[in-house]
Amino acid sequence: MKEISESIEIEAPPRKVWPVLVHLRRHPEWNPVVSQARGVPLIGSRLKARLGAPDGRGVRLRARVTRYESGRTFRWVGHLGVPGLFGVEHTHEVEPLPAGRTRHVVRQRFRGALVPLMGRVVDEARPSMMEANVNLKARVEDAQGDEAARTAA
């Protein structure tokens, strides 16, 4: 097993961050790895995603939601190709911070017989996780700023 994680602080409360995380169809708008995503993030439900190029040359991922605590944690487990060869457990955690801020932690645990042979793929996932976190932060904070401007007007 190999695990990687990244976190970021967002200048918005968890109630503003959470809806962006669980609206799977819109992940391609801010997550550089996801070109398509479908499903409902509820325990036991199935998710489908295409990772990589938006032109259809990416990799298909099928997953099952294994944990869902509204406003706090969302985890799915999936595999690429044949189960048992290369699987991933992907977790989003939203933690409230003082002054209406949020910490978002994204974690991936890779399992399976091919993990030792796919070290490069695993290592290349970290920069994408960092970019997704930066994009998530910008998306939420921009929306928060837009909302504040509409309220002030």
DRENTORKOL-3810 file (N, C-alpha, C; in nm, 4 decimals):
REM DRENTORKOL-3810
@n.u->0.0852; n.v->-0.1181; n.w->0.0000; ca.u->0.0000; ca.v->0.0000; ca.w->0.0000; c.u->0.0894; c.v->0.1239; c.w->0.0000
@n.u->0.0446; n.v->0.2259; n.w->-0.0686; ca.u->0.1128; ca.v->0.3540; ca.w->-0.0694; c.u->0.0074; c.v->0.4623; c.w->-0.0514
@n.u->0.0396; n.v->0.5632; n.w->0.0289; ca.u->-0.0565; ca.v->0.6709; ca.w->0.0558; c.u->0.0068; c.v->0.8057; c.w->0.0270
@n.u->-0.0742; n.v->0.8943; n.w->-0.0326; ca.u->-0.0343; ca.v->1.0335; ca.w->-0.0503; c.u->-0.1506; c.v->1.1206; c.w->-0.0062
@n.u->-0.1191; n.v->1.2410; n.w->0.0421; ca.u->-0.2259; ca.v->1.3329; ca.w->0.0810; c.u->-0.1780; c.v->1.4760; c.w->0.0632
@n.u->-0.2732; n.v->1.5640; n.w->0.0473; ca.u->-0.2483; ca.v->1.7075; ca.w->0.0362; c.u->-0.3603; c.v->1.7802; c.w->0.1082
@n.u->-0.3283; n.v->1.8977; n.w->0.1615; ca.u->-0.4317; ca.v->1.9777; ca.w->0.2263; c.u->-0.4146; c.v->2.1239; c.w->0.1875
@n.u->-0.5227; n.v->2.1977; n.w->0.2057; ca.u->-0.5210; ca.v->2.3400; ca.w->0.1760; c.u->-0.6220; c.v->2.4095; c.w->0.2658
@n.u->-0.5923; n.v->2.5334; n.w->0.3036; ca.u->-0.6868; ca.v->2.6143; ca.w->0.3797; c.u->-0.7624; c.v->2.7040; c.w->0.2836
@n.u->-0.8936; n.v->2.7093; n.w->0.3034; ca.u->-0.9823; ca.v->2.7854; ca.w->0.2160; c.u->-1.0514; c.v->2.8928; c.w->0.2986
@n.u->-1.0531; n.v->3.0125; n.w->0.2463; ca.u->-1.1148; ca.v->3.1266; ca.w->0.3151; c.u->-1.2658; c.v->3.1270; c.w->0.2934
@n.u->-1.3291; n.v->3.0222; n.w->0.3437; ca.u->-1.4747; ca.v->3.0082; ca.w->0.3355; c.u->-1.5142; c.v->2.8990; c.w->0.4340
@n.u->-1.6368; n.v->2.9040; n.w->0.4843; ca.u->-1.6810; ca.v->2.8006; ca.w->0.5782; c.u->-1.7080; c.v->2.6679; c.w->0.5075
@n.u->-1.7053; n.v->2.5577; n.w->0.5822; ca.u->-1.7300; ca.v->2.4257; ca.w->0.5225; c.u->-1.8600; c.v->2.4184; c.w->0.4419
@n.u->-1.9633; n.v->2.4902; n.w->0.4829; ca.u->-2.0912; ca.v->2.4832; ca.w->0.4116; c.u->-2.0803; c.v->2.5382; c.w->0.2686
@n.u->-1.9738; n.v->2.6131; n.w->0.2401; ca.u->-1.9498; ca.v->2.6621; ca.w->0.1037; c.u->-1.8595; c.v->2.5670; c.w->0.0249
@n.u->-1.7746; n.v->2.4950; n.w->0.0946; ca.u->-1.6806; ca.v->2.4033; ca.w->0.0299; c.u->-1.7492; c.v->2.2718; c.w->-0.0075
@n.u->-1.8282; n.v->2.2200; n.w->0.0850; ca.u->-1.8867; ca.v->2.0870; ca.w->0.0689; c.u->-1.9658; c.v->2.0685; c.w->-0.0606
@n.u->-2.0556; n.v->2.1604; n.w->-0.0952; ca.u->-2.1339; ca.v->2.1395; ca.w->-0.2183; c.u->-2.0478; c.v->2.1281; c.w->-0.3442
@n.u->-1.9350; n.v->2.1977; n.w->-0.3471; ca.u->-1.8464; ca.v->2.1894; ca.w->-0.4628; c.u->-1.7857; c.v->2.0496; c.w->-0.4705
@n.u->-1.7484; n.v->1.9928; n.w->-0.3572; ca.u->-1.6875; ca.v->1.8592; ca.w->-0.3545; c.u->-1.7837; c.v->1.7497; c.w->-0.3978
@n.u->-1.9089; n.v->1.7590; n.w->-0.3581; ca.u->-2.0021; ca.v->1.6487; ca.w->-0.3843; c.u->-2.0802; c.v->1.6632; c.w->-0.5147
@n.u->-2.0627; n.v->1.7727; n.w->-0.5847; ca.u->-2.1267; ca.v->1.7900; ca.w->-0.7159; c.u->-2.0327; c.v->1.7290; c.w->-0.8201
@n.u->-2.0410; n.v->1.5974; n.w->-0.8344; ca.u->-1.9433; ca.v->1.5223; ca.w->-0.9138; c.u->-1.9395; c.v->1.5624; c.w->-1.0607
@n.u->-2.0531; n.v->1.5897; n.w->-1.1190; ca.u->-2.0555; ca.v->1.6254; ca.w->-1.2621; c.u->-1.9741; c.v->1.7508; c.w->-1.2916
@n.u->-1.9529; n.v->1.8362; n.w->-1.1894; ca.u->-1.8794; ca.v->1.9605; ca.w->-1.2109; c.u->-1.7310; c.v->1.9492; c.w->-1.1750
@n.u->-1.6881; n.v->1.8339; n.w->-1.1279; ca.u->-1.5454; ca.v->1.8159; ca.w->-1.0963; c.u->-1.4539; c.v->1.8488; c.w->-1.2140
@n.u->-1.4897; n.v->1.8131; n.w->-1.3385; ca.u->-1.3996; ca.v->1.8466; ca.w->-1.4496; c.u->-1.3738; c.v->1.9969; c.w->-1.4638
@n.u->-1.4587; n.v->2.0801; n.w->-1.4059; ca.u->-1.4404; ca.v->2.2245; ca.w->-1.4154; c.u->-1.3241; c.v->2.2740; c.w->-1.3299
@n.u->-1.2857; n.v->2.1974; n.w->-1.2269; ca.u->-1.1774; ca.v->2.2432; ca.w->-1.1392; c.u->-1.0720; c.v->2.1365; c.w->-1.1087
@n.u->-1.1025; n.v->2.0099; n.w->-1.1339; ca.u->-1.0078; ca.v->1.9036; ca.w->-1.1043; c.u->-0.9371; c.v->1.8623; c.w->-1.2331
@n.u->-0.8057; n.v->1.8840; n.w->-1.2432; ca.u->-0.7345; ca.v->1.8579; ca.w->-1.3683; c.u->-0.7265; c.v->1.7100; c.w->-1.4074
@n.u->-0.7552; n.v->1.6200; n.w->-1.3157; ca.u->-0.7462; ca.v->1.4769; ca.w->-1.3429; c.u->-0.8772; c.v->1.4221; c.w->-1.3976
@n.u->-0.9884; n.v->1.4787; n.w->-1.3570; ca.u->-1.1205; ca.v->1.4250; ca.w->-1.3902; c.u->-1.1751; c.v->1.4930; c.w->-1.5155
@n.u->-1.1990; n.v->1.4133; n.w->-1.6201; ca.u->-1.2585; ca.v->1.4698; ca.w->-1.7411; c.u->-1.4081; c.v->1.4410; c.w->-1.7479
@n.u->-1.4542; n.v->1.3473; n.w->-1.6652; ca.u->-1.5974; ca.v->1.3164; ca.w->-1.6580; c.u->-1.6236; c.v->1.2443; c.w->-1.5260
@n.u->-1.7354; n.v->1.2758; n.w->-1.4619; ca.u->-1.7709; ca.v->1.2073; ca.w->-1.3366; c.u->-1.9228; c.v->1.2009; c.w->-1.3246
@n.u->-1.9697; n.v->1.0863; n.w->-1.2754; ca.u->-2.1127; ca.v->1.0662; ca.w->-1.2548; c.u->-2.1344; c.v->0.9852; c.w->-1.1282
@n.u->-2.2486; n.v->1.0077; n.w->-1.0679; ca.u->-2.2865; ca.v->0.9310; ca.w->-0.9511; c.u->-2.3345; c.v->1.0199; c.w->-0.8392
@n.u->-2.3898; n.v->0.9560; n.w->-0.7385; ca.u->-2.4415; ca.v->1.0260; ca.w->-0.6208; c.u->-2.3565; c.v->0.9843; c.w->-0.5016
@n.u->-2.2987; n.v->1.0792; n.w->-0.4302; ca.u->-2.2085; ca.v->1.0440; ca.w->-0.3206; c.u->-2.2818; c.v->1.0019; c.w->-0.1925
@n.u->-2.3438; n.v->0.8854; n.w->-0.1983; ca.u->-2.4089; ca.v->0.8279; ca.w->-0.0803; c.u->-2.3532; c.v->0.6878; c.w->-0.0586
@n.u->-2.3435; n.v->0.6448; n.w->0.0663; ca.u->-2.2832; ca.v->0.5155; ca.w->0.0984; c.u->-2.3464; c.v->0.4045; c.w->0.0154
@n.u->-2.2606; n.v->0.3249; n.w->-0.0458; ca.u->-2.3045; ca.v->0.2121; ca.w->-0.1262; c.u->-2.3287; c.v->0.2438; c.w->-0.2727
@n.u->-2.3396; n.v->0.3715; n.w->-0.3071; ca.u->-2.3670; ca.v->0.4039; ca.w->-0.4469; c.u->-2.2410; c.v->0.3882; c.w->-0.5320
@n.u->-2.2658; n.v->0.3683; n.w->-0.6604; ca.u->-2.1555; ca.v->0.3514; ca.w->-0.7550; c.u->-2.1263; c.v->0.4836; c.w->-0.8245
@n.u->-1.9981; n.v->0.5067; n.w->-0.8467; ca.u->-1.9527; ca.v->0.6250; ca.w->-0.9180; c.u->-1.8772; c.v->0.5805; c.w->-1.0426
@n.u->-1.8841; n.v->0.6629; n.w->-1.1449; ca.u->-1.8069; ca.v->0.6388; ca.w->-1.2664; c.u->-1.7334; c.v->0.7665; c.w->-1.2997
@n.u->-1.6097; n.v->0.7507; n.w->-1.3428; ca.u->-1.5305; ca.v->0.8677; ca.w->-1.3808; c.u->-1.4364; c.v->0.8306; c.w->-1.4939
@n.u->-1.3986; n.v->0.9316; n.w->-1.5664; ca.u->-1.2929; ca.v->0.9171; ca.w->-1.6662; c.u->-1.1811; c.v->1.0084; c.w->-1.6195
@n.u->-1.0646; n.v->0.9496; n.w->-1.6050; ca.u->-0.9477; ca.v->1.0235; ca.w->-1.5593; c.u->-0.8551; c.v->1.0461; c.w->-1.6763
@n.u->-0.8046; n.v->1.1669; n.w->-1.6864; ca.u->-0.7116; ca.v->1.1966; ca.w->-1.7948; c.u->-0.7730; c.v->1.2834; c.w->-1.9010
@n.u->-0.7337; n.v->1.2594; n.w->-2.0235; ca.u->-0.7699; ca.v->1.3453; ca.w->-2.1359; c.u->-0.9199; c.v->1.3545; c.w->-2.1580
@n.u->-0.9715; n.v->1.4766; n.w->-2.1788; ca.u->-1.1144; ca.v->1.4939; ca.w->-2.2043; c.u->-1.1575; c.v->1.4414; c.w->-2.3405
@n.u->-1.0633; n.v->1.4097; n.w->-2.4293; ca.u->-1.0974; ca.v->1.3616; ca.w->-2.5631; c.u->-1.1353; c.v->1.2134; c.w->-2.5645
@n.u->-1.1489; n.v->1.1534; n.w->-2.4454; ca.u->-1.1922; ca.v->1.0144; ca.w->-2.4388; c.u->-1.0794; c.v->0.9135; c.w->-2.4277
@n.u->-0.9537; n.v->0.9590; n.w->-2.4313; ca.u->-0.8414; ca.v->0.8664; ca.w->-2.4235; c.u->-0.8004; c.v->0.8365; c.w->-2.2799
@n.u->-0.8713; n.v->0.8884; n.w->-2.1839; ca.u->-0.8368; ca.v->0.8664; ca.w->-2.0445; c.u->-0.8698; c.v->0.7265; c.w->-1.9976
@n.u->-0.8570; n.v->0.7055; n.w->-1.8697; ca.u->-0.8820; ca.v->0.5763; ca.w->-1.8067; c.u->-1.0165; c.v->0.5804; c.w->-1.7361
@n.u->-1.0945; n.v->0.4742; n.w->-1.7516; ca.u->-1.2232; ca.v->0.4657; ca.w->-1.6825; c.u->-1.2016; c.v->0.4146; c.w->-1.5408
@n.u->-1.2734; n.v->0.4745; n.w->-1.4485; ca.u->-1.2676; ca.v->0.4330; ca.w->-1.3088; c.u->-1.4093; c.v->0.4035; c.w->-1.2629
@n.u->-1.4258; n.v->0.2913; n.w->-1.1976; ca.u->-1.5534; ca.v->0.2558; ca.w->-1.1353; c.u->-1.5269; c.v->0.2446; c.w->-0.9870
@n.u->-1.6151; n.v->0.3039; n.w->-0.9080; ca.u->-1.5914; ca.v->0.3083; ca.w->-0.7640; c.u->-1.7219; c.v->0.2934; c.w->-0.6881
@n.u->-1.7072; n.v->0.2672; n.w->-0.5597; ca.u->-1.8217; ca.v->0.2575; ca.w->-0.4695; c.u->-1.7953; c.v->0.3486; c.w->-0.3503
@n.u->-1.8971; n.v->0.4236; n.w->-0.3111; ca.u->-1.8844; ca.v->0.5125; ca.w->-0.1952; c.u->-1.8884; c.v->0.4269; c.w->-0.0689
@n.u->-1.7859; n.v->0.4428; n.w->0.0145; ca.u->-1.7760; ca.v->0.3623; ca.w->0.1369; c.u->-1.7970; c.v->0.4443; c.w->0.2635
@n.u->-1.7912; n.v->0.5765; n.w->0.2502; ca.u->-1.8153; ca.v->0.6615; ca.w->0.3678; c.u->-1.8692; c.v->0.7956; c.w->0.3205
@n.u->-1.9693; n.v->0.8431; n.w->0.3909; ca.u->-2.0265; ca.v->0.9736; ca.w->0.3592; c.u->-2.0839; c.v->1.0330; c.w->0.4864
@n.u->-2.0238; n.v->1.1405; n.w->0.5308; ca.u->-2.0759; ca.v->1.2179; ca.w->0.6430; c.u->-2.0935; c.v->1.3592; c.w->0.5896
@n.u->-2.2158; n.v->1.3987; n.w->0.5672; ca.u->-2.2447; ca.v->1.5259; ca.w->0.5032; c.u->-2.1691; c.v->1.6407; c.w->0.5694
@n.u->-2.1007; n.v->1.7173; n.w->0.4873; ca.u->-2.0270; ca.v->1.8327; ca.w->0.5354; c.u->-1.8915; c.v->1.8003; c.w->0.5956
@n.u->-1.8547; n.v->1.6705; n.w->0.5996; ca.u->-1.7289; ca.v->1.6331; ca.w->0.6667; c.u->-1.6394; c.v->1.5391; c.w->0.5864
@n.u->-1.6926; n.v->1.4241; n.w->0.5442; ca.u->-1.6091; ca.v->1.3212; ca.w->0.4822; c.u->-1.6831; c.v->1.2517; c.w->0.3687
@n.u->-1.6098; n.v->1.2268; n.w->0.2626; ca.u->-1.6619; ca.v->1.1559; ca.w->0.1465; c.u->-1.5486; c.v->1.0658; c.w->0.0970
@n.u->-1.5721; n.v->0.9337; n.w->0.0949; ca.u->-1.4677; ca.v->0.8400; ca.w->0.0526; c.u->-1.5253; c.v->0.7387; c.w->-0.0457
@n.u->-1.4482; n.v->0.7102; n.w->-0.1474; ca.u->-1.4844; ca.v->0.6060; ca.w->-0.2413; c.u->-1.3657; c.v->0.5137; c.w->-0.2637
@n.u->-1.3968; n.v->0.3910; n.w->-0.3014; ca.u->-1.2949; ca.v->0.2912; ca.w->-0.3312; c.u->-1.3212; c.v->0.2406; c.w->-0.4715
@n.u->-1.2165; n.v->0.2381; n.w->-0.5525; ca.u->-1.2323; ca.v->0.1921; ca.w->-0.6893; c.u->-1.1075; c.v->0.1235; c.w->-0.7391
@n.u->-1.1130; n.v->0.0836; n.w->-0.8642; ca.u->-0.9987; ca.v->0.0165; ca.w->-0.9233; c.u->-0.9905; c.v->0.0511; c.w->-1.0717
@n.u->-0.8710; n.v->0.0380; n.w->-1.1226; ca.u->-0.8477; ca.v->0.0542; ca.w->-1.2648; c.u->-0.8243; c.v->-0.0857; c.w->-1.3206
@n.u->-0.9015; n.v->-0.1220; n.w->-1.4181; ca.u->-0.8870; ca.v->-0.2549; ca.w->-1.4754; c.u->-0.9430; c.v->-0.3629; c.w->-1.3846
@n.u->-0.8685; n.v->-0.4708; n.w->-1.3719; ca.u->-0.9116; ca.v->-0.5883; ca.w->-1.2959; c.u->-0.8980; c.v->-0.5621; c.w->-1.1458
@n.u->-1.0040; n.v->-0.5886; n.w->-1.0658; ca.u->-0.9941; ca.v->-0.5698; ca.w->-0.9208; c.u->-0.8773; c.v->-0.6499; c.w->-0.8628
@n.u->-0.8073; n.v->-0.5889; n.w->-0.7678; ca.u->-0.6952; ca.v->-0.6547; ca.w->-0.7016; c.u->-0.5599; c.v->-0.6195; c.w->-0.7609
@n.u->-0.5602; n.v->-0.5652; n.w->-0.8829; ca.u->-0.4324; ca.v->-0.5292; ca.w->-0.9439; c.u->-0.3890; c.v->-0.3883; c.w->-0.9080
@n.u->-0.4810; n.v->-0.2928; n.w->-0.9211; ca.u->-0.4472; ca.v->-0.1540; ca.w->-0.8887; c.u->-0.5735; c.v->-0.0835; c.w->-0.8418
@n.u->-0.5851; n.v->-0.0673; n.w->-0.7120; ca.u->-0.7023; ca.v->-0.0033; ca.w->-0.6541; c.u->-0.6652; c.v->0.1240; c.w->-0.5817
@n.u->-0.7652; n.v->0.2083; n.w->-0.5635; ca.u->-0.7420; ca.v->0.3337; ca.w->-0.4934; c.u->-0.8584; c.v->0.3629; c.w->-0.3995
@n.u->-0.8249; n.v->0.4123; n.w->-0.2831; ca.u->-0.9229; ca.v->0.4643; ca.w->-0.1873; c.u->-0.9000; c.v->0.6146; c.w->-0.1843
@n.u->-1.0013; n.v->0.6905; n.w->-0.2178; ca.u->-0.9903; ca.v->0.8363; ca.w->-0.2314; c.u->-1.0810; c.v->0.9012; c.w->-0.1269
@n.u->-1.0242; n.v->0.9890; n.w->-0.0461; ca.u->-1.1003; ca.v->1.0511; ca.w->0.0626; c.u->-1.0895; c.v->1.2028; c.w->0.0560
@n.u->-1.2035; n.v->1.2692; n.w->0.0717; ca.u->-1.2090; ca.v->1.4143; ca.w->0.0916; c.u->-1.2527; c.v->1.4376; c.w->0.2354
@n.u->-1.1812; n.v->1.5228; n.w->0.3072; ca.u->-1.2199; ca.v->1.5604; ca.w->0.4431; c.u->-1.2282; c.v->1.7121; c.w->0.4500
@n.u->-1.3313; n.v->1.7607; n.w->0.5128; ca.u->-1.3534; ca.v->1.9040; ca.w->0.5300; c.u->-1.3521; c.v->1.9315; c.w->0.6800
@n.u->-1.2587; n.v->2.0168; n.w->0.7240; ca.u->-1.2451; ca.v->2.0473; ca.w->0.8660; c.u->-1.2689; c.v->2.1964; c.w->0.8887
@n.u->-1.3595; n.v->2.2305; n.w->0.9790; ca.u->-1.3794; ca.v->2.3721; ca.w->1.0093; c.u->-1.2588; c.v->2.4289; c.w->1.0841
@n.u->-1.2228; n.v->2.5515; n.w->1.0511; ca.u->-1.1141; ca.v->2.6234; ca.w->1.1170; c.u->-1.1710; c.v->2.7534; c.w->1.1755
@n.u->-1.0977; n.v->2.8168; n.w->1.2651; ca.u->-1.1456; ca.v->2.9455; ca.w->1.3195; c.u->-1.1664; c.v->3.0498; c.w->1.2091
@n.u->-1.2436; n.v->3.1489; n.w->1.2403; ca.u->-1.2705; ca.v->3.2640; ca.w->1.1530; c.u->-1.3383; c.v->3.2242; c.w->1.0224
@n.u->-1.4215; n.v->3.1183; n.w->1.0254; ca.u->-1.4994; ca.v->3.0810; ca.w->0.9083; c.u->-1.4182; c.v->3.0218; c.w->0.7944
@n.u->-1.3020; n.v->2.9666; n.w->0.8258; ca.u->-1.2179; ca.v->2.9049; ca.w->0.7241; c.u->-1.2362; c.v->2.7532; c.w->0.7268
@n.u->-1.1799; n.v->2.6869; n.w->0.6253; ca.u->-1.1917; ca.v->2.5419; ca.w->0.6121; c.u->-1.0576; c.v->2.4832; c.w->0.5699
@n.u->-1.0265; n.v->2.3667; n.w->0.6220; ca.u->-0.9142; ca.v->2.2883; ca.w->0.5706; c.u->-0.9731; c.v->2.1724; c.w->0.4911
@n.u->-0.9284; n.v->2.1607; n.w->0.3667; ca.u->-0.9678; ca.v->2.0457; ca.w->0.2844; c.u->-0.8471; c.v->1.9536; c.w->0.2738
@n.u->-0.8681; n.v->1.8273; n.w->0.3085; ca.u->-0.7643; ca.v->1.7256; ca.w->0.2974; c.u->-0.8117; c.v->1.6227; c.w->0.1962
@n.u->-0.7268; n.v->1.5937; n.w->0.1000; ca.u->-0.7558; ca.v->1.4881; ca.w->0.0040; c.u->-0.6467; c.v->1.3824; c.w->0.0202
@n.u->-0.6904; n.v->1.2581; n.w->0.0249; ca.u->-0.5978; ca.v->1.1474; ca.w->0.0523; c.u->-0.6258; c.v->1.0344; c.w->-0.0461
@n.u->-0.5186; n.v->0.9725; n.w->-0.0927; ca.u->-0.5325; ca.v->0.8552; ca.w->-0.1784; c.u->-0.4454; c.v->0.7429; c.w->-0.1237
@n.u->-0.5070; n.v->0.6261; n.w->-0.1102; ca.u->-0.4342; ca.v->0.5059; ca.w->-0.0700; c.u->-0.4414; c.v->0.4090; c.w->-0.1872
@n.u->-0.3253; n.v->0.3696; n.w->-0.2351; ca.u->-0.3165; ca.v->0.2793; ca.w->-0.3490; c.u->-0.2874; c.v->0.1381; c.w->-0.2984
@n.u->-0.3610; n.v->0.0409; n.w->-0.3522; ca.u->-0.3448; ca.v->-0.0992; ca.w->-0.3125; c.u->-0.3461; c.v->-0.1877; c.w->-0.4352
@n.u->-0.2859; n.v->-0.3047; n.w->-0.4206; ca.u->-0.2923; ca.v->-0.4042; ca.w->-0.5265; c.u->-0.1551; c.v->-0.4504; c.w->-0.5708
@n.u->-0.1564; n.v->-0.5588; n.w->-0.6465; ca.u->-0.0327; ca.v->-0.6229; ca.w->-0.6893; c.u->0.0547; c.v->-0.5322; c.w->-0.7761
@n.u->-0.0072; n.v->-0.4395; n.w->-0.8509; ca.u->0.0713; ca.v->-0.3548; ca.w->-0.9414; c.u->0.1248; c.v->-0.2268; c.w->-0.8776
@n.u->0.0865; n.v->-0.1973; n.w->-0.7547; ca.u->0.1300; ca.v->-0.0720; ca.w->-0.6916; c.u->0.2824; c.v->-0.0594; c.w->-0.6905
@n.u->0.3578; n.v->-0.1620; n.w->-0.6522; ca.u->0.5033; ca.v->-0.1461; ca.w->-0.6534; c.u->0.5603; c.v->-0.1180; c.w->-0.7925
@n.u->0.4926; n.v->-0.1653; n.w->-0.8954; ca.u->0.5405; ca.v->-0.1443; ca.w->-1.0321; c.u->0.4942; c.v->-0.0117; c.w->-1.0911
@n.u->0.3974; n.v->0.0519; n.w->-1.0256; ca.u->0.3393; ca.v->0.1746; ca.w->-1.0802; c.u->0.3744; c.v->0.2953; c.w->-0.9943
@n.u->0.4929; n.v->0.2928; n.w->-0.9366; ca.u->0.5370; ca.v->0.4030; ca.w->-0.8509; c.u->0.5324; c.v->0.5375; c.w->-0.9191
@n.u->0.5655; n.v->0.5410; n.w->-1.0480; ca.u->0.5644; ca.v->0.6673; ca.w->-1.1220; c.u->0.4234; c.v->0.7251; c.w->-1.1300
@n.u->0.3252; n.v->0.6404; n.w->-1.1564; ca.u->0.1854; ca.v->0.6845; ca.w->-1.1638; c.u->0.1411; c.v->0.7416; c.w->-1.0294
@n.u->0.1779; n.v->0.6723; n.w->-0.9233; ca.u->0.1418; ca.v->0.7179; ca.w->-0.7885; c.u->0.2112; c.v->0.8505; c.w->-0.7580
@n.u->0.3402; n.v->0.8599; n.w->-0.7888; ca.u->0.4148; ca.v->0.9833; ca.w->-0.7623; c.u->0.3604; c.v->1.1006; c.w->-0.8438
@n.u->0.3134; n.v->1.0738; n.w->-0.9648; ca.u->0.2585; ca.v->1.1804; ca.w->-1.0490; c.u->0.1206; c.v->1.2258; c.w->-1.0034
@n.u->0.0579; n.v->1.1507; n.w->-0.9154; ca.u->-0.0735; ca.v->1.1896; ca.w->-0.8644; c.u->-0.0633; c.v->1.3093; c.w->-0.7697
@n.u->0.0470; n.v->1.3231; n.w->-0.6970; ca.u->0.0596; ca.v->1.4310; ca.w->-0.5972; c.u->0.0478; c.v->1.5713; c.w->-0.6588
@n.u->0.1208; n.v->1.6046; n.w->-0.7651; ca.u->0.1042; ca.v->1.7389; ca.w->-0.8223; c.u->-0.0388; c.v->1.7661; c.w->-0.8692
@n.u->-0.1057; n.v->1.6643; n.w->-0.9211; ca.u->-0.2452; ca.v->1.6822; ca.w->-0.9634; c.u->-0.3358; c.v->1.7078; c.w->-0.8439
@n.u->-0.3083; n.v->1.6395; n.w->-0.7327; ca.u->-0.3863; ca.v->1.6632; ca.w->-0.6105; c.u->-0.3671; c.v->1.8066; c.w->-0.5624
@n.u->-0.2413; n.v->1.8533; n.w->-0.5684; ca.u->-0.2120; ca.v->1.9905; ca.w->-0.5263; c.u->-0.2846; c.v->2.0902; c.w->-0.6165
@n.u->-0.2799; n.v->2.0670; n.w->-0.7466; ca.u->-0.3473; ca.v->2.1561; ca.w->-0.8412; c.u->-0.4984; c.v->2.1559; c.w->-0.8194
@n.u->-0.5552; n.v->2.0388; n.w->-0.7964; ca.u->-0.6992; ca.v->2.0304; ca.w->-0.7699; c.u->-0.7345; c.v->2.1088; c.w->-0.6443
@n.u->-0.6530; n.v->2.0991; n.w->-0.5400; ca.u->-0.6800; ca.v->2.1741; ca.w->-0.4172; c.u->-0.6734; c.v->2.3251; c.w->-0.4411
@n.u->-0.5729; n.v->2.3693; n.w->-0.5163; ca.u->-0.5608; ca.v->2.5127; ca.w->-0.5479; c.u->-0.6825; c.v->2.5585; c.w->-0.6280
@n.u->-0.7252; n.v->2.4771; n.w->-0.7247; ca.u->-0.8424; ca.v->2.5120; ca.w->-0.8054; c.u->-0.9706; c.v->2.5121; c.w->-0.7224
@n.u->-0.9828; n.v->2.4157; n.w->-0.6306; ca.u->-1.0992; ca.v->2.4119; ca.w->-0.5412; c.u->-1.1038; c.v->2.5389; c.w->-0.4570
@n.u->-0.9916; n.v->2.5752; n.w->-0.4001; ca.u->-0.9823; ca.v->2.6970; ca.w->-0.3180; c.u->-1.0267; c.v->2.8193; c.w->-0.3987
@n.u->-0.9726; n.v->2.8336; n.w->-0.5191; ca.u->-1.0076; ca.v->2.9484; ca.w->-0.6035; c.u->-1.1561; c.v->2.9481; c.w->-0.6366
@n.u->-1.2092; n.v->2.8331; n.w->-0.6697; ca.u->-1.3512; ca.v->2.8234; ca.w->-0.7069; c.u->-1.4411; c.v->2.8659; c.w->-0.5912
@n.u->-1.4133; n.v->2.8125; n.w->-0.4723; ca.u->-1.4967; ca.v->2.8438; ca.w->-0.3557; c.u->-1.4799; c.v->2.9892; c.w->-0.3149
@n.u->-1.3559; n.v->3.0365; n.w->-0.3095; ca.u->-1.3324; ca.v->3.1749; ca.w->-0.2667; c.u->-1.3871; c.v->3.2751; c.w->-0.3671
@n.u->-1.3766; n.v->3.2460; n.w->-0.4964; ca.u->-1.4341; ca.v->3.3345; ca.w->-0.5982; c.u->-1.5853; c.v->3.3414; c.w->-0.5840
@n.u->-1.6485; n.v->3.2259; n.w->-0.5621; ca.u->-1.7941; ca.v->3.2227; ca.w->-0.5443; c.u->-1.8335; c.v->3.2985; c.w->-0.4179
@n.u->-1.7534; n.v->3.2851; n.w->-0.3134; ca.u->-1.7810; ca.v->3.3564; ca.w->-0.1887; c.u->-1.7707; c.v->3.5076; c.w->-0.2117
@n.u->-1.6689; n.v->3.5497; n.w->-0.2873; ca.u->-1.6530; ca.v->3.6921; ca.w->-0.3182; c.u->-1.7681; c.v->3.7446; c.w->-0.4021
@n.u->-1.8117; n.v->3.6639; n.w->-0.4987; ca.u->-1.9254; ca.v->3.7037; ca.w->-0.5822; c.u->-2.0510; c.v->3.7200; c.w->-0.4975
@n.u->-2.0698; n.v->3.6284; n.w->-0.4037; ca.u->-2.1869; ca.v->3.6346; ca.w->-0.3161; c.u->-2.1819; c.v->3.7592; c.w->-0.2276
@n.u->-2.0649; n.v->3.7903; n.w->-0.1745; ca.u->-2.0496; ca.v->3.9088; ca.w->-0.0898; c.u->-2.0771; c.v->4.0353; c.w->-0.1698
@n.u->-2.0308; n.v->4.0389; n.w->-0.2945; ca.u->-2.0531; ca.v->4.1567; ca.w->-0.3805; c.u->-2.2032; c.v->4.1718; c.w->-0.4103
@n.u->-2.2734; n.v->4.0617; n.w->-0.4349; ca.u->-2.4179; ca.v->4.0706; ca.w->-0.4617; c.u->-2.4919; c.v->4.1182; c.w->-0.3364
@n.u->-2.4493; n.v->4.0727; n.w->-0.2204; ca.u->-2.5141; ca.v->4.1125; ca.w->-0.0956; c.u->-2.4928; c.v->4.2614; c.w->-0.0693
@n.u->-2.3734; n.v->4.3109; n.w->-0.0993; ca.u->-2.3406; ca.v->4.4525; ca.w->-0.0741; c.u->-2.4120; c.v->4.5453; c.w->-0.1715
@n.u->-2.4473; n.v->4.4944; n.w->-0.2890; ca.u->-2.5070; ca.v->4.5803; ca.w->-0.3937; c.u->-2.6495; c.v->4.6174; c.w->-0.3622
END
